[in-house]
Amino acid sequence: MKREAAGNREVMAPRLLGRRVPLPLVAWLALVWVTLWGDLSVGNVLGGLLTGLVVTWLLPLPVLDPGIRVHPGPLVRFLLWFAWDMVTSTVRVVFWVAHPGPPPTRIVRVPLRTSSESMTVLLMVALATVPGSLVVEAYRKELVVHVLGLTGDVAGAVRADVAGLESRIVRAFGTARDREELG
């Protein structure tokens, strides 16, 4: 397994005079170069590739691990659930918008089980994308969530919904360590 990863790294970032040159970044820089010149010609493409090679060789970027892995099966389950949640939340918000009077709103503190910043950011993005919910503040292992359109004592339901979303996100995108944290 490690040999395959090393082989893939050699293809995507071969060494040039002792330094790795990431080919996808060189291609991106060449595209930007051609776009800035505004003329798609052989000279501009070659100039962009040469400039990209020189820049990536002279100014190497550190290798960063964003802490996100894609797991196809859990990703499909997350996307299906997320689509359903988008539909039901939109219906709920539309109902309260059309309903006379102010809609019910609540602010709920929600504890998180994951300590991964990447997973927390993905969770916050998912919550902000769904109509009727918004992350007001984020602390280490805790979110403050504003919800719209839920009546009664909703704190327990909101915590359970966010915990379920957190589980689906970590299973779809988390590292082995992130998945272990969920238990």
C-alpha positions as CSV (number, residue, x, y, z in Angstrom):
1,M,0.0,0.0,0.0
2,K,2.8,2.4,0.9
3,R,4.6,1.5,-2.3
4,E,1.5,2.5,-4.4
5,A,1.3,5.8,-2.6
6,A,5.0,6.5,-3.2
7,G,4.6,5.5,-6.8
8,N,1.7,7.9,-7.2
9,R,3.7,10.7,-5.6
10,E,6.5,10.1,-8.1
11,V,4.1,10.4,-11.0
12,M,2.2,13.5,-9.7
13,A,5.3,15.2,-8.2
14,P,8.5,14.1,-9.9
15,R,11.9,15.3,-8.8
16,L,13.6,18.1,-10.8
17,L,17.2,18.8,-9.7
18,G,16.5,17.3,-6.3
19,R,13.2,19.0,-5.5
20,R,9.7,17.7,-6.0
21,V,7.6,19.6,-8.6
22,P,3.8,19.0,-8.3
23,L,2.5,18.6,-11.8
24,P,-1.1,19.5,-11.0
25,L,0.0,22.8,-9.5
26,V,2.2,23.5,-12.6
27,A,-0.8,22.8,-14.9
28,W,-2.9,25.2,-12.8
29,L,-0.3,27.9,-12.9
30,A,0.0,27.5,-16.7
31,L,-3.8,27.8,-17.0
32,V,-3.7,31.0,-14.9
33,W,-0.8,32.3,-17.1
34,V,-2.6,31.7,-20.3
35,T,-5.8,33.3,-18.8
36,L,-3.9,36.4,-17.8
37,W,-2.3,36.8,-21.2
38,G,-5.8,36.3,-22.8
39,D,-4.5,34.4,-25.8
40,L,-4.4,30.6,-26.2
41,S,-1.3,30.0,-28.2
42,V,1.5,27.4,-28.1
43,G,3.9,30.1,-26.9
44,N,1.7,31.1,-24.0
45,V,1.0,27.5,-23.0
46,L,4.8,26.7,-23.1
47,G,5.6,29.9,-21.3
48,G,3.0,29.1,-18.6
49,L,4.3,25.6,-18.1
50,L,7.9,26.9,-17.9
51,T,6.8,29.6,-15.4
52,G,4.9,27.1,-13.4
53,L,7.9,24.8,-13.2
54,V,10.3,27.6,-12.1
55,V,7.9,28.9,-9.5
56,T,7.1,25.5,-8.0
57,W,10.8,24.6,-8.0
58,L,12.0,27.9,-6.5
59,L,9.1,28.2,-4.0
60,P,8.2,24.7,-2.8
61,L,5.0,24.4,-0.7
62,P,4.9,22.3,2.4
63,V,3.0,19.0,2.3
64,L,-0.3,19.5,4.1
65,D,-2.8,16.9,5.1
66,P,-6.3,18.5,5.4
67,G,-7.5,15.6,7.5
68,I,-10.2,14.6,5.1
69,R,-10.6,11.2,3.5
70,V,-13.5,10.2,1.2
71,H,-15.3,7.0,1.9
72,P,-17.7,6.3,-1.0
73,G,-20.4,4.2,0.8
74,P,-20.9,6.5,3.7
75,L,-20.6,9.5,1.4
76,V,-23.6,8.3,-0.7
77,R,-25.6,7.8,2.6
78,F,-24.6,11.2,3.8
79,L,-25.6,12.9,0.5
80,L,-29.0,11.1,0.4
81,W,-29.7,12.1,4.0
82,F,-28.5,15.6,3.3
83,A,-30.8,16.0,0.3
84,W,-33.8,14.7,2.3
85,D,-32.9,17.1,5.1
86,M,-32.7,20.0,2.6
87,V,-36.2,19.3,1.3
88,T,-37.8,18.9,4.7
89,S,-36.1,21.9,6.1
90,T,-37.1,24.0,3.1
91,V,-40.7,23.0,3.5
92,R,-40.6,23.9,7.2
93,V,-39.1,27.3,6.5
94,V,-41.5,28.1,3.7
95,F,-44.4,27.2,6.0
96,W,-43.2,29.6,8.7
97,V,-42.5,32.3,6.2
98,A,-46.1,32.0,4.9
99,H,-47.5,31.7,8.4
100,P,-48.6,34.9,10.0
101,G,-46.6,36.0,13.0
102,P,-43.0,35.5,13.9
103,P,-41.6,32.0,13.5
104,P,-40.3,30.1,16.6
105,T,-36.5,30.4,16.9
106,R,-34.2,28.8,19.4
107,I,-30.5,28.8,20.2
108,V,-29.1,25.5,21.4
109,R,-25.6,24.5,22.6
110,V,-24.6,21.3,21.0
111,P,-21.6,19.2,22.3
112,L,-19.4,17.5,19.7
113,R,-17.7,14.2,19.9
114,T,-15.0,15.0,17.3
115,S,-12.0,17.1,18.0
116,S,-11.0,17.4,14.4
117,E,-11.0,20.9,13.0
118,S,-11.7,19.6,9.5
119,M,-14.8,17.6,10.6
120,T,-16.0,20.6,12.7
121,V,-15.8,22.9,9.6
122,L,-17.6,20.4,7.4
123,L,-20.3,20.1,10.1
124,M,-20.6,23.9,10.3
125,V,-20.9,24.2,6.5
126,A,-23.6,21.5,6.4
127,L,-25.6,23.1,9.2
128,A,-25.3,26.5,7.5
129,T,-26.4,25.1,4.2
130,V,-29.6,23.6,5.5
131,P,-32.4,26.2,5.6
132,G,-33.5,27.1,9.1
133,S,-30.2,26.3,10.9
134,L,-27.1,28.4,11.4
135,V,-24.0,28.1,13.6
136,V,-23.7,31.2,15.7
137,E,-20.5,30.3,17.5
138,A,-18.0,27.5,17.6
139,Y,-15.9,26.4,20.5
140,R,-13.6,23.5,21.0
141,K,-16.0,20.5,20.9
142,E,-19.1,22.6,21.1
143,L,-21.3,24.5,18.7
144,V,-24.0,27.1,19.3
145,V,-26.7,26.6,16.8
146,H,-29.7,28.8,15.8
147,V,-32.7,26.9,14.6
148,L,-35.8,28.2,13.0
149,G,-39.3,26.7,12.8
150,L,-39.2,24.1,15.5
151,T,-41.8,24.4,18.3
152,G,-41.7,23.2,21.9
153,D,-38.6,22.1,23.8
154,V,-36.3,21.4,20.8
155,A,-32.9,21.3,22.5
156,G,-32.8,17.5,22.7
157,A,-34.0,17.0,19.2
158,V,-31.5,19.6,17.8
159,R,-28.7,17.9,19.8
160,A,-29.7,14.5,18.4
161,D,-29.9,15.8,14.8
162,V,-26.5,17.4,15.0
163,A,-25.0,14.3,16.6
164,G,-26.4,12.2,13.7
165,L,-25.1,14.7,11.2
166,E,-21.7,14.6,12.9
167,S,-21.7,10.8,12.7
168,R,-22.5,10.8,9.0
169,I,-19.9,13.4,8.2
170,V,-17.2,11.7,10.1
171,R,-18.0,8.3,8.5
172,A,-18.0,9.9,5.0
173,F,-14.9,12.1,5.4
174,G,-13.1,11.3,8.6
175,T,-9.7,9.7,9.2
176,A,-9.4,6.5,11.2
177,R,-8.6,8.6,14.3
178,D,-11.8,10.7,13.7
179,R,-13.9,7.6,13.4
180,E,-12.4,6.1,16.6
181,E,-13.4,9.3,18.5
182,L,-17.1,8.6,17.7
183,G,-16.9,5.3,19.3
